[in-house]
């Protein structure tokens, strides 16, 4: 076995851009330090903030919850896990169990909401009725439920588990398709809009998935290793991920350089000052007359369902 760069224990991961091989203990220290630096650099979370952490049950969000819980005492913020059961059969059941087990290990009580209980259908059926890809519908649903819970329950921040791998792939896709609006929105922080949206942050913005996988495996954190049955591996963004993985092996640090550069320059892209308003149906954030979620549910279910999600959120019990 290869030894850790900082001690005599066996290394569990090699971090090329940092020229380090780390054991499980030093990997945890490294990730805690990196997430702390990311939070401070981008002013993600302040002392006294209440943070609603989106936990899907996958490795990235499970690692994020663990690392934020480790930092919460030191930085003085509150962490509450939030899990959305998407209604995808046994996959969703396993995801929910993983979130509940991890939360228990960390001494936290998760807020769990079922899409089917609120809308009467799960994400797959909602997508079928809308005539849209399941992944596109899932993204709209997850963003809406998370923000609604945060606004209704008075959370200052919502945290999502997007990694450097995720962000860099979407950035490359946006360049290739000349989607300047998406580049303009690329940021580790989306600021709050009073009464409409909580601040949205990405604490793993500068962390690679390889480091995350080594962390959750070496520390035995519960997570679902199987991919979502609706995930497609033939999309342009997946090809971008593969291309960037190859380039990262040859040029360590390339992903971080790419996403940091876009964040510094995003004000030059058209759409960086896109106005927002209150949705005419639910009153939460929207770029048009009706928000994406209310438009989706009106199309698929015959009526906008934002008000039902808000009502469900108001009944959630914390602690």
Secondary structure, 3 states (H helix, E strand, C coil): CCECCCCCCECCEEEHHHCEEECHHHHHHHHHHHHHHHHHHCCCCCCCCEEEEECCCCHHHHHHHHHHHHHHHHHCCEEEEEEEECCCHHHHHHHHHHHHHHHHHCCCCCEEEEHHHHHCCCHHHHHHHHCCCHHHHHHHHHHHHHHHHHHHHCCCEEECCCCHHHHHHHHHHHHHHCCHHHHHHCCCEECCECCCECEEECCCCCCCHHHHHHHHHHCCCCCCCCCCCCCCCCCHHHHHHHHHHHHHHHCCCHHHHHHHHHHHHHHHCCCCCCCCEECCCCCCEECCCCCHHHHHHHHHHCCCCHHHHHHHHHCCCCC
